[in-house]
Amino acid sequence: MDREVIIVGAGLAGSEAAYQLAQRGIHVKLYEMRPKISTEAHKTENFAELVCSNSLGGDHLGNASGLMKEELRLFGSLLIKVADEFRVPAGQALAVDRTLFSEKVTEILKNHPNIEIINEELKEIPMDKIVLLASGPLTSFELSQNIKNLTKDEYLYFYDAAAPIVTFESIDKEKVYFQSRYDKGDGEYINCPMTEEEYNRFYENLITAERIPLKKFEEEKLFEACMPVERIAGRGIKTLLYGPLKPKGLTNPRTNMRDYAVVQLRQDDKEGKMYNLVGFQTNLKWGEQKRVFSMIPGLENAEFVRYGVMHRNTFINSPKVLTTSLNLKEYDNIYFAGQITGSEGYVCAIATGLMAAINIYNRLEGIEPLVLEDVSSIGAIIKYITEEKKDFQPMGPNFGMIRDLEGKKIRDKRERYNKISQRAIEYLKENFPEYIK
């Protein structure tokens, strides 16, 4: 069989897959249409660009996303290795300098002898080749039509949003304080405290601010994990106090009391020059973002280096069309990975890219596909996106999809989650030593 694989898309999934195959001696043709053709969300021409948050989520074994990262480390994930290298302070989360991260991944892939970069838009899928479609949720129109013809199924979609970023030097340090929630960390977050009066005034301006209208012919669908802050606010005046503005776990050192509301900012680059507003994904017009978010104490004179944006994300009906090897049931030479599968978030994109690559390599070598059970986080997400269900919506890693522990039920959630994680790691090491790096 031809030992050449075509990968479409150099995002997180495509970049990880290209590296894994190339490292195994497979020649990879990696198609990336940027910079010739850009998208509404991307800002650079680098591979593995993080277009929304700079956080890859929790990085401890009491967190399902943290477990998935540890599993990826065991499998020798390039992107998790680079993320560890360029991490920035974020408490118990793995956040990165997004510029250095994507630049490093781009450098590695461009200099790999088994990877051929093709900066063109692939409009038609070659049916005589093994192809991995990792074109992401912003797949081009022509390729989308080609995929729809293959899957014989309408695309599903939701709307995703990104948060604004401000410069550190423009934040009023006299009004904010550094602290991690529940002191889990070294005080990496900047906290902007609000009194009840300040919160109410901010809330009224937020819910009445002018938004960018969605196209009339599209039904509005918002993914819960990336719900715009103004939409959360629209559910009730106190909703934000249990969401992105929750004061729980924080004590203002100036008053030794809990504030009424708190906006948190997280470091976005290695040098600490830029911070993003945590949980402030938004679809407000840019001028309105400047006006309303400048009402936050400490951000009155903030310099916005990037405003929040909102874009349509597309995914296939994976449970209906994909196998557990991540290839199409009808056309088994066509594989999918990343957010286009309905696996949500950065880490799931990396995981599906890695698993698709391993299974493509196994196919070329005549080896049985690698199918992980749902005792692991990676196995659980692949089961979720390939097991038939009536109402399929994107989902990221969580302990609810991982198989329960057998025997006595552990009531303490932290202890239970840690034991689930320990079981997953032991399962991988014992059963798949040939894959562990």
N, C-alpha and C positions, 0 to 999 in steps of 0.2 A: 504493500500500500504506500502511496505517496507520503513521505515523511515531511510534508509541508502543511502548515496550518495557517489559515487566514483568521485574524482577529480584527473585529470591527469595533473601534472605540478604545482610546487610551486613557480612560478614566481609572477609577480604583480597581474595578473588576478586570478590565482589559489589561492594565499594566501588570497586575499580579499574575494573571494567566500567562501573559507573554513571557515574563521572567521565568516562571515555573517550567514552561515548555522548553524555552531556550536553554535553561540549565540542564535539562535532560537530553540535550542534543538535537532537538527538533527545530527546523528552520521556521521562523514565524514571520509572516507578512502582517505588520500591524498598521491598519488603516486608521488615520485620525484626520478628520476634515479641517480641524483648526490648524493654523490660523487663516486658511483660505476662506473658510466659512465658519462664522462664530455662532453662538447661541445667545439667548436672552439672559442666561445666568452666568456664563463663563466670562472671566475678566482677563485671562492670560492665554498663552498658547502652550503652556506646560502640561505635561501629563499628570494624572492623578490630582487634578486641582480640586480643592475642597471649596465648593461653591456656597455652602450654607454656613454652618458653624465650623470653628476650628477644633472642636472637641470630638473625639472618637468615643466618648462615653466613659462609663466607669471602668476602672482598671484594678479591681480587686475581686477576689473569688466569691465575695458575697453579692456580686452583681453579675447578671447573665451576660452582659456585654463584656465584662472583665474576664469571665470564663472563656468566652469565644476568643478574646485576644490571646489568652494563655494557650488555648488549643492551636491557634494560628502560629504562635511562637514555636510550639512543638513541631509543627509541620514545616517550619523554615520559611514563614511568610516574609517576603521582601518588604512589603509596605509597613508591616508592624515593626520590623527592625528599623526602618527609616524613621517611623513615627517616634520610636523610643529614643532615637538619636537626637531628634529635634523637638523633643517635648518642652513645653513651657509650664510654669507652675499653674496647677488647676485642682488643688486638693487631691481627692481620690479619683479624679478623672484623668484620661490621657488626652491632653490638648497639645497642639503642635503649632510651631511657626509655619503657617500654611505656605508661605513663599519658599522657605528653605526646604520644606518637605517635598513639594512638587518639583522644585528644581533638581533635587538630588535624585528622585525617581526618574526624571527625564534624562538626566546625565547617564545613569546606569543603563537604561534601556537603549539609548541612542548609541552607546559605546559597546553594546553586547554584540559579539560576532555572529550570533544566530538570529538576530532580530533585524528585519528590514523595515524601516519606517516609510510609509507611503502617505504623504499629506494630501489626500484626495478624499472626496466623498464617495463611498461605495453605494451606488444606487440600486444595484441588482445583485442578489446573492448567487454566487456560482454553485450550482447544484452538484458539480463533479468534484468538489473539494470538501475537506473538513473545515467547517466555518464555526467560529465562536462569535456570537453576537453579544457584545457588551457595550452596545451603543448608548445605554443609559436611558433615563426618563425623558431626555430631550432629543430622541431619535429624529433624524431629518424626515421630511414628508415623503420623499421618494422611497427611502428604505422602509419607512413605516408601512407604506402601501404594499411593498414586497413581502414584508412580514405578515401582514394581514392575509395576503393571498396564501401563504404557507400554512398559517394556523387555522384558516377558515373560521376565524373567530374575531369579533369586534374587539378592538383595544378597550381597556379600561383606563381610567385616569383619575387623578386628583390634583389639587393645587398645592404647591409647596412654596414656602416663603423663607427668606433669609433676613438676619438681623443686621442693624447698622453697626458701624465701627467708628470709634472716636479716638483722637490722639490722647496719650497719657498727659502730656504737658498742658493740654487745654482743660483738664479736670480741676476743679477748685478743691484742693487737698484739705482746706480748712472745713469743708462741709461733709467730707466722706471719711470712711475708716476702712482699714484692711482687716479682713477676718474671713475665715472659712466657716461654713455652717457646721454647728456642733463642734467647732474647733478641730475638724478632721482635715488636717493640713497645716500649713505654716502661714495662714492668713493671706492666701494668694488672691482672693477676690476683693475688688473695690466695692464697698457698700454705700449706696446713696440713700440715706434715711428720709422718711417722710412722716410728717405729723398727719393727723386725721384731716385737718383743714387742707393741707397741701395735697394729700391724696385725692380728696373729693374734687378739688379744682382741676387736678391733672386728669382725673377720670372723666369729668364732663367734657373737657377739651378733646380727649382721646376718642370718645364715642361719637362726637359730632364732627370730627376732622374729615376732610375730603379724601376719598379713596380713589385709586386708579380703577376705572370700571372694567369688568371682565367683558369679553366678547359676548354679544347677545345670543349667538347661536350655541354657546357652550353652557352646559349645566354646571353650576358651581359645586365642586366637591373639594372639601378641605380635609387633609389628613390630620388626625387629632394631634400627633406628636409635633407637627409644624404649624399648628393653628395660629393665624395672625393675632397679635396681642389685642388689637381692636375688636376682633371677633370674640375672643375670650371675655373681654370687658362687657360686650353686649349681652352676655348671659346673666348679668346682675352686678350691682355695684360692688359686692364683696368677693366676686369670683376671683379677681386678680390676687386677693389676699391669701388665697389658697393655691395660687399658681406662681407665675413669675415674680410677683411682688410679695411673696410670703415672708414674714419677719421671723418665723419659727427657726430656732437654732442659732439666732444671732443676738448678741448683746452689745449695745452701743457703748463703747468705752468712755464716752463723754458724760453719759447719764447713768451708766450701769443698769440700764433698763432695755427692754425690748421695744423697738420702734413700732409704730402703727403699720408701716409698710416699708419695704426695702427693695430698691432696684440694684441688682448685682451686675458688675462688669467683670469679664474674664480676659486675661491676657491673650492677645492674638498673635504675637510675634515673639521671637526668641529674645530680642533686646528689650521688650517691654515698652515699646513706643506706641503700641496700638491696643485698644481694648474693645471687645464687643459687648453689646447689651444682651445679657443672658435672657433667653425666652422672649425677645422682642422682635420676632419675625413679624413682618408687617407688609401691608399693601397700601399704606398711606402714600399720597403724593409727596415727592421729595421736600417741597417747601413746607408742607404740613408736618413732616417728620422733624424738620429743623425747629419749627415753632413749638410743637407739642413736647418733644423729648427734651428741649431746652428748659422746660418747666421742672424737670427733675433736679432736685437739689444737688449741686456740684457740677451740673452739666449746662448751666446757664450760658456759658461761653464756649461750649464744647465745639471742637472742629471735627466735622464729620468727614472721614476719608472715604467712607462708603455708606450709601443709604441702603435701607432694606429694599428687597425686590421680591416679586412673587412671579412664579412661572408654573406652567402646566407640566405635570409629570405623567408619563405614560407607562403602562406595564401590560404584559400579556396575561391571559387567563391560564397561568402556569399549571394549576391542578388538572386542568382539562387537556393540556397539550404536551406537558413535559414528563419525562421519566425521572427516576431518582438519580440517574447519571447526568441529568440536566440537558439531555438532547430531546429533540422532538420525537414523539411517538411515531409519527408518520414518516418523517424524514430524519433518520437517525444519524446522519452526518452533520446536522445543524444543531449546535449547542447554544445555550443562553446562560448569561451570568450577569450579576449586578442588579440594580434597581428595576430594570426592565422585567425581571422575573417576579416582582412583587415582594422581594426581600427588602426590608426597609433599613436604611442607614448605611453609614460608611463601612462599618465592620462586617456587616452581612455582604456587602458588595465585594470586599476583599475575600471573604470566606467562599462565596460562590464562584468567584474567579479562580481561586486556588483549586477547589474541588472539580470544576469543569476541566481545568488543565490536567489534573491528575488522571481523570477518566479518559480524556482524549489520548494522553500518553499510553495509558493501559490498553486502550483500543488498538493503537498502533503496534504495541508490543504483544498483543494477543493475551493480555492479562485480564482477569476478571475485574469488573468495575469496583471502585471503592465506594461502598455504601455504609455510612455510619448509622448506628442506631440512635434513637432519640434520648439516650442517656448522656450524650454529648450535646453541647450547644449548637455546633455545626450540623450534627445529624438531625437535631430537632427542627432547625429552620428549613433544611432541605425537605424534611418530611412535611412540614407545614405548606410549603409552596408546591409540593407535588402530590399531596393526598387530596383526592376529590372532595369538594365541599360546595355547597349551594351559593354562599355569599363570600366571595374571595376579596379580601382587602389587604393592602400592604401591612406587614408586621415586622418588627425588629426583634432582637433576642430578648427573651424573658423566661423566667423560671416556670411560668405557667405552661409552656409548650414542652418542657423537658420532663421526661418520665419521673414519676414520684419515687421516693426511696421505698424499698420493700421492708416489711416488718413494722416495728413500733414507730408510730407517728411522733415526730419531734415538733413540739409546739413553738419553741423559740425559732423565729423566722431566720435570724442570722445564723444560728447553728445549723439549721436545716439546709440553708442555701450553701454554706461552706461544705457540708457533707456531700451534697449533690455535686459540687464542683470537684471535690476530691475524688469522688467516684468516677467522674468523667475523665479526669486526667489519668487515673489508674487504668480505666477501660482502654484508652488510646495507647498507653505505653505497653500494656499486656497483649493487646490484640493486633496492633499495627506497628511493631518495632521497626519494620523496614521503611516506614514513612517518616519516622521521628528523626529530626535533625540533631 
